[in-house]
């Protein structure tokens, strides 16, 4: 189910749960007679979730084009293959918004049916995707970490069929956020998935780098200087102007809008992300999001600064909103 339709689908499923029984599972159908190519194998891993989260996998366009004589047709039909080899072809057979629910035994089912565990959907240009993409999700509380199964789907122009053999493994979901310190000790890349709970990632600052840059003996001198107001903490706007009129988030903290300028909290102010002083021993900041204020792919380079005499030392948090926190993430070394 495409994420934009989640609420619609969940509402529909609540109706199905009442009106459908095992007898309502899809009947085997052969709507088209086409010749199938050898299946393309895809070995895929998805994190366990109970919230209909979809993980997307792009289809190899070269292999797909080769199946249809070198060019991917614009009118491909998505189909499912049951465990006995029978096929359900096209949108009229769909049991989810853009595809099919499956049981763990590999048969298409309605979402209300006993044993319904997974859904696989096909997204193409009509859904706003530049490349043919498969989306895989789970029915809540139906899958366990370590589960492995093989499901089969395909694409056809009604003359030729290209099946896909999907080996799916359920893995433990990773952390929702992670951060990386840059070589200067004053810049941090923070990767976060979208959340709706104002959760925050605590980022611990390199106190040696900060103290050296400010010209003070230690982090304790920073703390005492802030208490005595000899060291000030301010926000920095995207045009390098200083926000010195107080704080817009908790404690020593600031909200930032989509343009990475300091703002007040709230949708009317286009709030996107925040950075708040979290602790003094050791020095850390909480980096988080405004509920419904970010989307996967968003990037925010926000800055705050310590001012001591004529010295201004800027902390930069390069916030990247990702679909999933993976092992291949690292510092974003592009300039701010």
C-alpha positions as CSV (number, residue, x, y, z in Angstrom):
1,X,0.0,0.0,0.0
2,X,1.4,3.3,-1.0
3,X,2.1,5.3,2.1
4,X,-0.3,8.1,1.2
5,X,-3.2,5.6,1.3
6,X,-2.4,4.1,4.7
7,X,-5.4,5.6,6.6
8,X,-7.8,4.6,3.8
9,X,-6.5,1.1,3.7
10,X,-6.6,0.6,7.5
11,X,-10.2,1.8,7.5
12,X,-11.1,-0.6,4.7
13,X,-9.4,-3.4,6.5
14,X,-11.5,-2.8,9.6
15,X,-14.6,-3.3,7.5
16,X,-13.1,-6.4,5.8
17,X,-12.4,-7.9,9.2
18,X,-16.1,-7.9,10.0
19,X,-17.5,-8.8,6.6
20,X,-14.9,-11.4,5.3
21,X,-14.2,-14.9,6.3
22,X,-11.9,-17.6,5.1
23,X,-14.4,-18.3,2.3
24,X,-13.8,-14.8,0.9
25,X,-10.2,-15.5,-0.1
26,X,-9.5,-15.0,-3.8
27,X,-10.4,-17.8,-6.1
28,X,-7.7,-19.0,-8.5
29,X,-7.9,-17.3,-11.9
30,X,-6.3,-17.3,-15.3
31,X,-7.4,-14.2,-17.1
32,X,-4.6,-14.1,-19.6
33,X,-2.6,-16.8,-21.5
34,X,1.0,-15.6,-21.8
35,X,4.4,-17.3,-22.0
36,X,6.6,-16.8,-19.0
37,X,10.3,-16.1,-18.9
38,X,12.6,-17.6,-16.3
39,X,12.0,-16.0,-13.0
40,X,14.3,-13.2,-11.8
41,X,15.4,-14.1,-8.2
42,X,15.5,-11.3,-5.6
43,X,16.9,-12.0,-2.1
44,X,15.4,-9.3,0.1
45,X,15.4,-8.4,3.8
46,X,12.8,-6.4,5.6
47,X,12.7,-5.2,9.2
48,X,9.9,-6.6,11.4
49,X,7.2,-4.1,11.9
50,X,3.5,-4.1,12.9
51,X,2.5,-0.8,11.3
52,X,2.1,-1.6,7.6
53,X,5.5,0.0,6.8
54,X,6.5,-0.5,3.2
55,X,10.1,-1.2,2.2
56,X,10.7,-0.5,-1.5
57,X,13.0,-2.3,-3.9
58,X,13.7,-1.1,-7.4
59,X,13.5,-3.7,-10.1
60,X,16.6,-4.1,-12.3
61,X,15.5,-2.2,-15.4
62,X,18.0,-3.9,-17.7
63,X,16.8,-7.4,-16.9
64,X,13.2,-6.3,-17.1
65,X,13.6,-4.6,-20.5
66,X,15.4,-7.7,-21.8
67,X,12.3,-9.7,-21.0
68,X,10.2,-7.6,-23.3
69,X,12.5,-7.2,-26.3
70,X,14.7,-4.4,-25.0
71,X,12.0,-1.9,-23.9
72,X,9.9,-1.9,-20.8
73,X,6.2,-1.6,-21.9
74,X,4.2,1.2,-20.4
75,X,1.1,-0.9,-19.8
76,X,2.5,-3.8,-17.8
77,X,0.1,-5.7,-15.5
78,X,1.1,-6.8,-12.1
79,X,0.2,-10.4,-11.2
80,X,0.6,-12.8,-8.4
81,X,1.4,-16.5,-8.6
82,X,-0.1,-18.9,-6.0
83,X,1.7,-21.8,-4.6
84,X,0.0,-24.2,-7.1
85,X,1.1,-22.0,-10.0
86,X,-2.2,-20.4,-10.7
87,X,-2.1,-16.6,-11.5
88,X,-4.2,-13.6,-10.5
89,X,-3.5,-10.9,-13.1
90,X,-4.2,-7.2,-13.0
91,X,-5.9,-4.6,-10.9
92,X,-9.2,-6.4,-10.8
93,X,-7.6,-9.2,-8.8
94,X,-5.7,-6.9,-6.3
95,X,-6.3,-7.5,-2.6
96,X,-4.3,-4.5,-1.5
97,X,-4.2,-0.9,-3.0
98,X,-1.5,-1.7,-5.5
99,X,-1.0,-5.4,-5.4
100,X,-1.6,-8.5,-3.3
101,X,-1.7,-9.9,0.2
102,X,-0.2,-13.3,0.7
103,X,-0.3,-16.0,3.3
104,X,3.0,-17.4,4.7
105,X,2.2,-20.4,2.4
106,X,2.6,-18.3,-0.7
107,X,-1.1,-17.9,-1.7
108,X,-3.0,-14.7,-2.4
109,X,-5.4,-13.8,0.4
110,X,-7.7,-11.0,1.6
111,X,-6.2,-9.1,4.5
112,X,-8.8,-10.4,6.8
113,X,-8.2,-14.1,6.0
114,X,-6.5,-16.4,8.5
115,X,-2.8,-16.6,7.9
116,X,-2.5,-13.4,5.9
117,X,1.0,-12.2,6.5
118,X,2.6,-10.1,3.7
119,X,1.7,-7.7,1.0
120,X,3.6,-7.0,-2.2
121,X,2.8,-4.0,-4.4
122,X,4.0,-2.6,-7.7
123,X,4.6,1.1,-8.1
124,X,5.3,2.6,-11.5
125,X,5.1,6.0,-13.2
126,X,1.3,6.5,-12.5
127,X,2.1,6.3,-8.8
128,X,4.9,8.8,-9.2
129,X,7.9,6.4,-9.5
130,X,10.6,7.0,-12.0
131,X,11.7,3.3,-11.9
132,X,9.6,0.1,-11.6
133,X,9.5,-0.6,-7.9
134,X,8.2,-3.4,-5.6
135,X,6.9,-2.5,-2.1
136,X,6.9,-5.2,0.6
137,X,5.0,-4.9,3.9
138,X,3.6,-7.1,6.7
139,X,0.2,-7.6,8.2
140,X,0.5,-6.6,11.9
141,X,1.6,-9.3,14.3
142,X,1.9,-11.9,11.6
143,X,5.7,-12.2,11.2
144,X,8.6,-13.0,13.4
145,X,12.3,-12.2,13.3
146,X,14.1,-14.9,11.3
147,X,11.1,-15.9,9.2
148,X,12.0,-16.7,5.7
149,X,9.7,-17.5,2.8
150,X,9.5,-17.3,-1.0
151,X,6.7,-15.4,-2.7
152,X,6.1,-15.0,-6.4
153,X,4.8,-12.2,-8.5
154,X,5.2,-11.0,-12.0
155,X,4.7,-8.4,-14.7
156,X,3.1,-9.0,-18.1
157,X,2.1,-7.3,-21.3
158,X,-0.4,-10.2,-21.7
159,X,1.9,-11.8,-24.3
160,X,5.1,-12.2,-22.2
161,X,5.3,-12.7,-18.5
162,X,8.3,-11.9,-16.3
163,X,8.0,-13.6,-13.0
164,X,10.0,-12.6,-9.9
165,X,10.9,-15.1,-7.2
166,X,11.2,-13.1,-3.9
167,X,13.0,-14.7,-1.0
168,X,12.0,-12.6,1.9
169,X,13.8,-12.6,5.3
170,X,12.4,-10.8,8.4
171,X,15.2,-9.2,10.3
172,X,15.3,-7.2,13.5
173,X,14.4,-3.5,12.9
174,X,17.4,-1.3,13.3
175,X,17.7,1.8,15.4
176,X,15.5,4.7,14.4
177,X,18.4,7.1,14.4
178,X,22.2,7.3,14.4
179,X,24.8,10.0,14.3
180,X,28.4,10.4,13.2
181,X,31.0,12.9,14.3
182,X,33.1,14.7,11.6
183,X,36.8,15.2,11.8
184,X,36.5,18.8,13.0
185,X,34.6,17.6,16.1
186,X,32.1,20.4,15.6
187,X,30.0,18.9,12.8
188,X,27.7,16.0,13.1
189,X,25.6,14.0,10.6
190,X,22.3,12.7,12.1
191,X,20.2,10.2,10.3
192,X,16.7,9.7,11.5
193,X,13.6,7.9,10.2
194,X,10.3,9.8,10.4
195,X,8.6,9.6,13.8
196,X,5.4,11.1,15.2
197,X,6.4,11.2,18.9
198,X,8.9,14.1,19.1
199,X,11.6,11.5,19.8
200,X,15.1,12.9,19.8
201,X,18.6,11.5,19.1
202,X,21.1,12.5,21.7
203,X,24.3,13.6,20.2
204,X,27.4,13.8,22.4
205,X,29.7,16.7,21.6
206,X,33.5,16.5,21.3
207,X,34.2,18.6,24.4
208,X,37.9,18.8,23.6
209,X,37.3,20.2,20.1
210,X,34.7,22.7,21.5
211,X,36.9,23.9,24.4
212,X,39.9,24.3,22.2
213,X,37.9,26.3,19.6
214,X,36.5,28.6,22.3
215,X,39.8,29.0,24.0
216,X,38.7,27.7,27.4
217,X,40.4,25.1,29.6
218,X,37.6,22.5,29.7
219,X,33.9,21.8,29.3
220,X,33.3,22.8,32.9
221,X,34.5,26.3,31.9
222,X,31.9,26.3,29.2
223,X,29.1,25.4,31.7
224,X,30.2,28.0,34.3
225,X,30.5,30.6,31.5
226,X,27.0,30.0,30.3
227,X,25.7,30.2,33.9
228,X,27.5,33.5,34.3
229,X,26.4,34.7,30.8
230,X,30.0,35.3,29.8
231,X,29.5,32.5,27.2
232,X,26.3,32.8,25.1
233,X,24.5,30.2,23.1
234,X,22.7,31.4,20.0
235,X,21.0,30.1,16.8
236,X,22.5,30.7,13.3
237,X,20.2,31.3,10.4
238,X,20.8,30.0,6.9
239,X,22.1,33.4,5.8
240,X,24.6,33.4,8.7
241,X,22.7,36.0,10.7
242,X,22.6,35.4,14.4
243,X,19.4,34.6,16.3
244,X,20.1,36.2,19.7
245,X,16.6,36.9,21.1
246,X,16.3,33.8,23.2
247,X,15.3,30.2,22.7
248,X,12.4,28.7,20.7
249,X,12.7,25.1,22.1
250,X,13.3,23.6,25.5
251,X,16.3,25.0,27.5
252,X,19.1,26.1,25.4
253,X,17.3,25.1,22.2
254,X,16.0,26.2,18.8
255,X,13.4,25.1,16.4
256,X,14.3,25.4,12.7
257,X,12.1,25.6,9.7
258,X,12.5,23.9,6.3
259,X,14.9,26.7,5.2
260,X,17.0,26.0,8.3
261,X,16.2,29.4,9.9
262,X,15.4,29.6,13.6
263,X,11.6,29.7,14.1
264,X,9.0,29.1,16.8
265,X,7.3,25.8,17.3
266,X,4.2,25.0,15.3
267,X,2.9,24.1,11.8
268,X,2.1,27.8,11.1
269,X,5.8,28.5,11.5
270,X,6.8,25.6,9.2
271,X,8.7,23.9,12.0
272,X,10.8,21.0,10.8
273,X,13.6,20.0,13.3
274,X,15.0,21.0,16.6
275,X,18.2,21.0,18.6
276,X,18.1,21.3,22.4
277,X,20.8,21.3,25.0
278,X,20.4,17.8,26.7
279,X,23.1,17.6,29.2
280,X,26.2,19.3,30.7
281,X,28.1,16.2,31.9
282,X,29.0,15.4,29.2
283,X,27.7,18.1,26.8
284,X,25.0,16.7,24.5
285,X,22.2,17.9,22.3
286,X,18.8,16.3,21.5
287,X,18.1,16.4,17.7
288,X,14.5,15.7,16.7
289,X,11.6,16.5,14.4
290,X,8.3,18.3,14.3
291,X,5.4,15.8,14.0
292,X,4.4,15.7,10.3
293,X,7.1,18.3,9.5
294,X,9.5,16.1,7.6
295,X,9.5,13.4,4.9
296,X,12.0,10.8,3.7
297,X,14.7,12.5,1.7
298,X,14.6,15.8,3.5
299,X,17.9,17.3,4.5
300,X,18.5,20.1,7.1
301,X,21.8,21.7,7.9
302,X,21.1,23.5,11.1
303,X,23.6,25.5,13.2
304,X,24.0,26.8,16.7
305,X,26.9,28.7,18.2
306,X,28.8,29.4,21.4
307,X,30.0,33.0,21.7
308,X,32.8,33.9,24.0
309,X,34.3,37.3,23.6
310,X,35.3,37.7,20.0
311,X,35.1,34.0,19.3
312,X,32.1,32.4,17.8
313,X,32.2,28.6,17.5
314,X,29.5,27.0,15.4
315,X,28.1,23.5,15.9
316,X,26.5,22.1,12.7
317,X,24.0,19.3,12.7
318,X,23.4,17.8,9.2
319,X,20.0,16.1,9.7
320,X,19.1,13.5,7.0
321,X,15.6,11.9,7.0
322,X,15.9,8.3,5.7
323,X,13.5,5.5,5.1
324,X,15.7,3.1,7.2
325,X,18.9,3.3,9.3
326,X,21.3,0.9,7.7
327,X,24.9,-0.2,8.2
328,X,26.2,1.7,5.2
329,X,25.4,5.1,6.5
330,X,28.2,7.5,7.5
331,X,29.2,11.1,7.8
332,X,27.8,13.3,5.1
333,X,30.9,15.1,4.0
334,X,29.3,17.6,1.6
335,X,29.7,21.2,2.6
336,X,27.0,23.1,4.4
